[in-house]
Amino acid sequence: MEVRESETVKTAVKRVIAELEDCPMSKLGTINHCVDIDTLNAIGNLDINSADEPHSISFYYCGYEVVVYNDHTIEIAR
């Protein structure tokens, strides 16, 4: 799954989880309790070739393990 150009990483994660749960995004819990939002949204702006910067961030949200990579891809597993 990928982050769309028109959305933040936070919105993309909520969108994908809502699709998996077959519910509106508004029915999901707040993601702010699971991960630092500034770090989450910044991950897509990191240099993919930099050895000094993390290439992903992982956390649990709504029962799913979420991994967001700095190439704007998202992996979600139950």
LINLIN-V520815 format. One record per run of one state. SS is the DSSP state (hx for helix, st for strand, lp for the rest). FROM is the first residue (numbers start at 1). LEN is the number of residues. Records with the same first field share a line. If there is no record, write none. Layout:
BEGIN
SS: FROM-LEN ; FROM-LEN
END
This chain:
BEGIN
lp: 1-1 ; 3-6 ; 22-3 ; 28-3 ; 34-3 ; 46-10 ; 62-2 ; 70-3 ; 78-1
st: 2-1 ; 56-6 ; 64-6 ; 73-5
hx: 9-13 ; 25-3 ; 31-3 ; 37-9
END
